[in-house]
Amino acid sequence: MGLKKLISSCTPSHLRSCIRSVTYMPRPGGHHAAKPITPITSDGVPRPVSLIPGDGIGPLVTGAVEQVMHAMQAPVKFEKFDEVHGNMQGIPDDVMDSIRRTKVCLKGGLITPLGGGVSSLSLSLRKELDLFVSLVNCFNLPGLFSRYDKVDLVVIRENTEGEYSGLEHEIVPGVVESLKVITKFCSERIARYAFEYAHLNNRKTVTAVHKANIMKLADGLFLESCREIAKDYPQINYNEIIVDNCCMQLVSKPEQFDVMVTPNLYGNLVANTAAGIAGGTGVMPGGNVGLEYAIFEQGASAGNVGKPKMVEKKKANPVALLLSSAMMLRHLELPDYADRLETAVKRVIEEGKYRTKDLGGSSTTQEVTDAVISALK
């Protein structure tokens, strides 16, 4: 098992054995994978991290992360690129050079223009860096009202193909063809990641989400790949669910799900639905990871750039990106800092004094940030 050997060889035993309070994203790979990011050296040299504040609420919430990291004295040094916006034709070369060098990026939301000739920069980043895993952790936060209890599910989404392959063309005026591409290679590697994640995080069940009853070849290949990988993990339960039934089950009995592995489009829909169930998009962390690089951002894409009035009043919720930055700290092998950050965020949420409008309060981004910093002490 290539990934197990890689993780075991590069991660201290006391980190492998503990159960983390939010999530741990194992780095994918095998015998020929790139050398993992090393932890901070004993001389205290900060780990460089690329930072893209982005559009809308992005500068507000990434600013919150910068303040909290500074308050914690976390050994992280941001290389900040304020000039990147979603309406650009591409990611500037100096930004890509930074990410390739640091191998880790923290990103605010980037607006994606509807129609026209401008493609999604977030999608371009995933493809350029081969960030084939999207992971969103949806869970109940203590003190935060939800219609459901015991929600703690992880959506692992294939990030590079499917309906997001970008293969569209107009055959004749008024007729557009959009191609969905599913490959055995990509399906098997996302399935293996999901099972390895379940194994390393003490999860019991992996559910494959599909529409193979209609897309018999494409989604059929995805299911075949998942079934094949499942044979290597007999200790983990494996089941399958059609995507429309999955959505219905999510809003009626979400606690039944543990780890969910999905093709690209379904994962986006399922993750946003699950986030809404467990407390909203403003509190759900997420990340994108590949063999060499990782980008951490708000877990659910819905509302990740916010509305103009929210930006104007500076009342964006920083919780999702703060928790995503905790995931980033674990990726950098800084679990103590991650635990400290998560504990402070959860304490602020549970106390309930400082919450943004989406969580039933009226606090500004800065007030929530200040409360988290106070809770660190």
KENU-973657 format. One record per residue (C-alpha): x, y, z; residue in one letter. Coordinates in nm, 2 decimals. Each point is the difference from the previous one (the first is absolute). Layout:
# residues N
VOFI     east    north       up   sefi
VOFI        X        Y        Z      A
...
//
This chain:
# residues 377
VOFI     east    north       up   sefi
VOFI     0.00     0.00     0.00      M
VOFI     0.21     0.29    -0.13      G
VOFI    -0.18     0.28     0.18      L
VOFI     0.01    -0.17     0.33      K
VOFI     0.37    -0.05    -0.03      K
VOFI     0.05     0.36    -0.10      L
VOFI    -0.20     0.14     0.29      I
VOFI     0.16    -0.24     0.25      S
VOFI     0.35     0.09    -0.11      S
VOFI    -0.04     0.37     0.03      C
VOFI    -0.24     0.05     0.29      T
VOFI     0.10    -0.04     0.37      P
VOFI    -0.19    -0.29     0.17      S
VOFI    -0.15     0.23     0.26      H
VOFI    -0.17     0.20    -0.28      L
VOFI    -0.12    -0.31    -0.19      R
VOFI    -0.18    -0.14     0.30      S
VOFI    -0.19     0.30     0.13      C
VOFI    -0.36     0.08    -0.10      I
VOFI    -0.01     0.36    -0.13      R
VOFI    -0.29     0.22     0.10      S
VOFI    -0.08     0.12    -0.35      V
VOFI     0.19    -0.18    -0.27      T
VOFI     0.33    -0.12    -0.13      Y
VOFI     0.07    -0.01    -0.37      M
VOFI     0.25    -0.27    -0.08      P
VOFI     0.22     0.09    -0.29      R
VOFI    -0.07    -0.23    -0.30      P
VOFI     0.27    -0.19    -0.17      G
VOFI     0.21    -0.32    -0.02      G
VOFI     0.35    -0.11    -0.04      H
VOFI     0.08     0.26    -0.26      H
VOFI    -0.18     0.29     0.16      A
VOFI     0.17     0.33     0.05      A
VOFI     0.18     0.05     0.34      K
VOFI    -0.26     0.12     0.25      P
VOFI     0.02     0.35     0.15      I
VOFI     0.23    -0.01     0.30      T
VOFI    -0.11     0.13     0.34      P
VOFI     0.14     0.33     0.13      I
VOFI     0.37    -0.05     0.08      T
VOFI     0.13     0.03     0.36      S
VOFI     0.16     0.34    -0.08      D
VOFI    -0.35     0.15    -0.03      G
VOFI     0.01     0.09    -0.37      V
VOFI    -0.36     0.09    -0.11      P
VOFI    -0.16    -0.22    -0.26      R
VOFI    -0.09     0.22    -0.31      P
VOFI    -0.36    -0.02    -0.11      V
VOFI    -0.15     0.17    -0.31      S
VOFI    -0.30     0.21     0.08      L
VOFI    -0.27     0.11    -0.25      I
VOFI    -0.26     0.23     0.18      P
VOFI    -0.22     0.00    -0.31      G
VOFI    -0.33     0.17    -0.05      D
VOFI    -0.30     0.12     0.21      G
VOFI     0.04    -0.12     0.35      I
VOFI     0.33    -0.16    -0.07      G
VOFI     0.22     0.28     0.12      P
VOFI    -0.20     0.02     0.32      L
VOFI     0.02    -0.37     0.09      V
VOFI     0.36    -0.05    -0.11      T
VOFI     0.08     0.31     0.20      G
VOFI    -0.16    -0.17     0.31      A
VOFI     0.23    -0.30    -0.06      V
VOFI     0.31     0.22    -0.02      E
VOFI    -0.09     0.16     0.33      Q
VOFI    -0.06    -0.32     0.18      V
VOFI     0.31    -0.16    -0.14      M
VOFI     0.20     0.30     0.12      H
VOFI    -0.16    -0.02     0.35      A
VOFI     0.08    -0.37     0.03      M
VOFI     0.35     0.07    -0.12      Q
VOFI    -0.05    -0.29    -0.25      A
VOFI     0.32    -0.06    -0.20      P
VOFI    -0.16     0.09    -0.33      V
VOFI     0.10     0.28    -0.23      K
VOFI    -0.25     0.11    -0.26      F
VOFI     0.09     0.10    -0.35      E
VOFI    -0.30     0.22    -0.08      K
VOFI    -0.14     0.07    -0.35      F
VOFI    -0.28     0.27     0.02      D
VOFI     0.00     0.04    -0.38      E
VOFI    -0.17    -0.33    -0.08      V
VOFI    -0.37     0.02    -0.08      H
VOFI    -0.25    -0.23    -0.16      G
VOFI    -0.06     0.21    -0.31      N
VOFI     0.36    -0.04    -0.12      M
VOFI     0.09    -0.21    -0.30      Q
VOFI     0.24    -0.21     0.20      G
VOFI     0.21    -0.03     0.31      I
VOFI     0.31     0.23    -0.02      P
VOFI     0.33    -0.19    -0.04      D
VOFI     0.15     0.14     0.32      D
VOFI    -0.30    -0.14     0.20      V
VOFI     0.04    -0.34    -0.16      M
VOFI     0.38     0.01     0.07      D
VOFI    -0.08     0.07     0.36      S
VOFI    -0.24    -0.29     0.04      I
VOFI     0.24    -0.24    -0.17      R
VOFI     0.27     0.11     0.23      R
VOFI    -0.19     0.01     0.33      T
VOFI    -0.23    -0.30    -0.10      K
VOFI    -0.27     0.14     0.22      V
VOFI    -0.26     0.28    -0.06      C
VOFI    -0.27     0.15     0.21      L
VOFI    -0.27     0.16    -0.23      K
VOFI    -0.31     0.22     0.04      G
VOFI    -0.28    -0.03    -0.25      G
VOFI     0.05     0.10    -0.36      L
VOFI    -0.31     0.11    -0.19      I
VOFI    -0.08    -0.21    -0.31      T
VOFI    -0.16     0.21    -0.28      P
VOFI    -0.32    -0.17    -0.14      L
VOFI     0.03    -0.07    -0.37      G
VOFI     0.24     0.18    -0.22      G
VOFI     0.36    -0.10    -0.07      G
VOFI     0.15     0.02     0.35      V
VOFI     0.06    -0.33     0.16      S
VOFI     0.00    -0.07     0.37      S
VOFI     0.34     0.08     0.15      L
VOFI    -0.07    -0.24     0.29      S
VOFI    -0.06    -0.28    -0.25      L
VOFI     0.31     0.10    -0.19      S
VOFI     0.21    -0.02     0.32      L
VOFI    -0.13    -0.35     0.07      R
VOFI     0.08    -0.12    -0.34      K
VOFI     0.33     0.17    -0.03      E
VOFI     0.12    -0.14     0.33      L
VOFI    -0.19    -0.33    -0.03      D
VOFI    -0.18     0.05     0.32      L
VOFI    -0.22    -0.31    -0.06      F
VOFI    -0.14    -0.02     0.36      V
VOFI    -0.26     0.25     0.13      S
VOFI    -0.09    -0.07     0.37      L
VOFI    -0.27     0.17     0.19      V
VOFI    -0.07    -0.09     0.37      N
VOFI    -0.36     0.06     0.11      C
VOFI    -0.07    -0.03     0.37      F
VOFI    -0.20     0.14     0.29      N
VOFI     0.17     0.28     0.19      L
VOFI    -0.08     0.00     0.37      P
VOFI    -0.24     0.28     0.09      G
VOFI    -0.10     0.06    -0.36      L
VOFI    -0.37    -0.08    -0.08      F
VOFI    -0.06    -0.26    -0.26      S
VOFI    -0.31    -0.20    -0.09      R
VOFI     0.21    -0.31     0.02      Y
VOFI     0.23    -0.15     0.27      D
VOFI     0.30    -0.24    -0.05      K
VOFI     0.09     0.14    -0.34      V
VOFI     0.37    -0.07    -0.07      D
VOFI     0.05    -0.09    -0.37      L
VOFI     0.28     0.05    -0.25      V
VOFI    -0.06     0.06    -0.37      V
VOFI     0.30    -0.11    -0.21      I
VOFI    -0.05     0.12    -0.36      R
VOFI     0.20    -0.07    -0.31      E
VOFI     0.12     0.34    -0.11      N
VOFI     0.14    -0.02    -0.35      T
VOFI    -0.24    -0.16    -0.25      E
VOFI    -0.37    -0.09    -0.03      G
VOFI    -0.23     0.29    -0.10      E
VOFI     0.28     0.24     0.09      Y
VOFI     0.23    -0.13    -0.28      S
VOFI    -0.08     0.33    -0.19      G
VOFI    -0.07    -0.18    -0.33      L
VOFI    -0.29     0.19    -0.15      E
VOFI    -0.07     0.12    -0.35      H
VOFI    -0.29     0.12    -0.21      E
VOFI    -0.08    -0.25    -0.27      I
VOFI    -0.23     0.22    -0.19      V
VOFI    -0.17     0.33     0.12      P
VOFI    -0.22    -0.08     0.29      G
VOFI     0.14    -0.35     0.07      V
VOFI     0.28    -0.03     0.25      V
VOFI     0.18    -0.33     0.09      E
VOFI     0.17    -0.03     0.34      S
VOFI     0.21    -0.31     0.06      L
VOFI     0.03    -0.19     0.33      K
VOFI     0.33    -0.18     0.03      V
VOFI     0.05    -0.28     0.25      I
VOFI     0.32    -0.20     0.01      T
VOFI     0.10    -0.32     0.18      K
VOFI     0.33     0.17     0.12      F
VOFI    -0.17     0.30     0.16      C
VOFI    -0.29    -0.21     0.14      S
VOFI     0.24    -0.24     0.16      E
VOFI     0.23     0.26     0.16      R
VOFI    -0.29     0.20     0.15      I
VOFI    -0.15    -0.33     0.13      A
VOFI     0.33    -0.10     0.15      R
VOFI     0.03     0.34     0.17      Y
VOFI    -0.35    -0.03     0.15      A
VOFI     0.08    -0.35     0.14      F
VOFI     0.34     0.11     0.13      E
VOFI    -0.16     0.31     0.16      Y
VOFI    -0.26    -0.22     0.17      A
VOFI     0.28    -0.24     0.12      H
VOFI     0.22     0.28     0.14      L
VOFI    -0.28     0.19     0.16      N
VOFI    -0.18    -0.29     0.17      N
VOFI    -0.30     0.02    -0.23      R
VOFI    -0.22    -0.31    -0.05      K
VOFI    -0.18     0.04    -0.33      T
VOFI     0.06     0.13    -0.35      V
VOFI    -0.30     0.07    -0.22      T
VOFI     0.04     0.05    -0.38      A
VOFI    -0.24     0.25    -0.15      V
VOFI    -0.10    -0.06    -0.36      H
VOFI    -0.27     0.01    -0.28      K
VOFI     0.10    -0.33    -0.16      A
VOFI    -0.36    -0.10    -0.05      N
VOFI    -0.01     0.27    -0.28      I
VOFI     0.37     0.07    -0.09      M
VOFI     0.08    -0.37    -0.01      K
VOFI     0.35     0.03    -0.16      L
VOFI     0.14     0.31     0.16      A
VOFI    -0.14    -0.04     0.35      D
VOFI     0.02    -0.38    -0.05      G
VOFI     0.38     0.03    -0.04      L
VOFI     0.01     0.22     0.32      F
VOFI    -0.18    -0.27     0.20      L
VOFI     0.21    -0.28    -0.14      E
VOFI     0.31     0.19     0.11      S
VOFI    -0.14     0.06     0.35      C
VOFI    -0.09    -0.37     0.03      R
VOFI     0.34    -0.11    -0.10      E
VOFI     0.18     0.23     0.25      I
VOFI    -0.25    -0.10     0.28      A
VOFI     0.14    -0.36    -0.02      K
VOFI     0.33     0.13     0.14      D
VOFI    -0.18     0.13     0.31      Y
VOFI    -0.22    -0.28     0.14      P
VOFI    -0.01     0.17     0.34      Q
VOFI    -0.19     0.29    -0.14      I
VOFI    -0.37    -0.03    -0.10      N
VOFI    -0.07     0.09    -0.36      Y
VOFI    -0.34     0.09    -0.15      N
VOFI    -0.14     0.20    -0.29      E
VOFI    -0.29     0.25    -0.04      I
VOFI    -0.15     0.17    -0.31      I
VOFI     0.06     0.37     0.02      V
VOFI    -0.37     0.11     0.01      D
VOFI    -0.08    -0.24     0.28      N
VOFI     0.32     0.12     0.17      C
VOFI    -0.13     0.36     0.01      C
VOFI    -0.33    -0.12     0.14      M
VOFI     0.17    -0.21     0.27      Q
VOFI     0.23     0.29     0.08      L
VOFI    -0.28     0.23     0.09      V
VOFI    -0.20    -0.26     0.19      S
VOFI     0.26    -0.22     0.18      K
VOFI     0.35     0.15    -0.05      P
VOFI     0.15    -0.18     0.30      E
VOFI     0.01    -0.33    -0.20      Q
VOFI     0.29     0.13    -0.22      F
VOFI     0.36    -0.02     0.09      D
VOFI     0.25     0.04    -0.30      V
VOFI    -0.16     0.06    -0.34      M
VOFI     0.20    -0.03    -0.32      V
VOFI    -0.14     0.17    -0.31      T
VOFI     0.07     0.10    -0.36      P
VOFI     0.06     0.37    -0.05      N
VOFI    -0.35     0.16    -0.05      L
VOFI    -0.18    -0.22     0.25      Y
VOFI     0.26     0.08     0.27      G
VOFI    -0.06     0.37    -0.04      N
VOFI    -0.37    -0.04     0.04      L
VOFI     0.02    -0.24     0.29      V
VOFI     0.27     0.20     0.19      A
VOFI    -0.21     0.32    -0.02      N
VOFI    -0.31    -0.18     0.11      T
VOFI     0.18    -0.16     0.29      A
VOFI     0.15     0.33     0.11      A
VOFI    -0.35     0.16     0.01      G
VOFI    -0.12    -0.29     0.22      I
VOFI     0.28     0.02     0.25      A
VOFI     0.01     0.38     0.06      G
VOFI     0.06     0.18    -0.33      G
VOFI     0.27     0.07    -0.25      T
VOFI     0.16     0.25     0.24      G
VOFI     0.13    -0.26     0.24      V
VOFI     0.10    -0.30    -0.23      M
VOFI     0.37    -0.04    -0.06      P
VOFI     0.15    -0.16    -0.31      G
VOFI     0.31    -0.06    -0.21      G
VOFI     0.13    -0.12    -0.33      N
VOFI     0.30    -0.22    -0.02      V
VOFI     0.21    -0.18    -0.25      G
VOFI     0.33    -0.19    -0.01      L
VOFI     0.21     0.32     0.05      E
VOFI    -0.22     0.30     0.07      Y
VOFI    -0.29     0.09     0.22      A
VOFI    -0.25     0.30     0.01      I
VOFI    -0.22     0.06     0.30      F
VOFI    -0.31     0.21    -0.03      E
VOFI    -0.36     0.02     0.13      Q
VOFI    -0.15    -0.35    -0.03      G
VOFI    -0.33     0.08    -0.17      A
VOFI     0.01     0.21    -0.32      S
VOFI    -0.34     0.16     0.05      A
VOFI     0.05     0.35     0.13      G
VOFI     0.37    -0.01     0.01      N
VOFI     0.03     0.35    -0.14      V
VOFI    -0.30     0.14     0.19      G
VOFI    -0.23     0.28    -0.08      K
VOFI     0.10     0.37    -0.05      P
VOFI    -0.19     0.11     0.30      K
VOFI     0.18    -0.25     0.22      M
VOFI     0.34     0.12    -0.13      V
VOFI    -0.10     0.36     0.05      E
VOFI    -0.11    -0.06     0.36      K
VOFI     0.30    -0.23     0.06      K
VOFI    -0.21    -0.27     0.15      K
VOFI     0.13    -0.31    -0.18      A
VOFI     0.03    -0.32     0.21      N
VOFI     0.37    -0.10     0.03      P
VOFI    -0.07    -0.33     0.17      V
VOFI     0.02    -0.22    -0.31      A
VOFI     0.33     0.13    -0.11      L
VOFI     0.14     0.00     0.36      L
VOFI    -0.09    -0.37     0.02      L
VOFI     0.14    -0.06    -0.35      S
VOFI     0.33     0.17     0.11      S
VOFI     0.00    -0.26     0.29      A
VOFI    -0.01    -0.27    -0.26      M
VOFI     0.29     0.18    -0.17      M
VOFI     0.20     0.00     0.32      L
VOFI    -0.05    -0.38     0.03      R
VOFI     0.12    -0.03    -0.36      H
VOFI     0.31     0.19     0.10      L
VOFI     0.04    -0.25     0.29      E
VOFI    -0.08     0.26     0.26      L
VOFI    -0.28    -0.18     0.19      P
VOFI     0.04     0.19     0.33      D
VOFI    -0.06     0.33    -0.17      Y
VOFI    -0.30    -0.15    -0.18      A
VOFI    -0.15    -0.13     0.32      D
VOFI     0.04     0.33     0.17      R
VOFI    -0.17     0.19    -0.29      L
VOFI    -0.29    -0.25    -0.02      E
VOFI    -0.05     0.01     0.38      T
VOFI    -0.02     0.38     0.00      A
VOFI    -0.24     0.02    -0.30      V
VOFI    -0.23    -0.26     0.16      K
VOFI     0.01     0.18     0.33      R
VOFI    -0.11     0.32    -0.16      V
VOFI    -0.29    -0.18    -0.19      I
VOFI    -0.11    -0.18     0.31      E
VOFI     0.00     0.32     0.22      E
VOFI    -0.22     0.16    -0.26      G
VOFI     0.09     0.36     0.08      K
VOFI     0.18     0.08    -0.32      Y
VOFI    -0.17    -0.14    -0.31      R
VOFI    -0.06     0.14    -0.35      T
VOFI    -0.35     0.04    -0.15      K
VOFI     0.00    -0.35    -0.17      D
VOFI     0.04    -0.16     0.35      L
VOFI    -0.27     0.22     0.16      G
VOFI     0.21     0.28     0.13      G
VOFI     0.10     0.35    -0.12      S
VOFI     0.38     0.00     0.05      S
VOFI     0.25     0.13    -0.25      T
VOFI     0.28    -0.21    -0.14      T
VOFI     0.24     0.19     0.22      Q
VOFI    -0.20    -0.06     0.32      E
VOFI    -0.01    -0.37    -0.06      V
VOFI     0.37     0.00    -0.08      T
VOFI     0.08     0.19     0.32      D
VOFI    -0.21    -0.25     0.19      A
VOFI     0.19    -0.29    -0.14      V
VOFI     0.33     0.17     0.08      I
VOFI    -0.11     0.05     0.36      S
VOFI    -0.11    -0.36     0.02      A
VOFI     0.35    -0.11    -0.10      L
VOFI     0.14     0.14     0.33      K
//
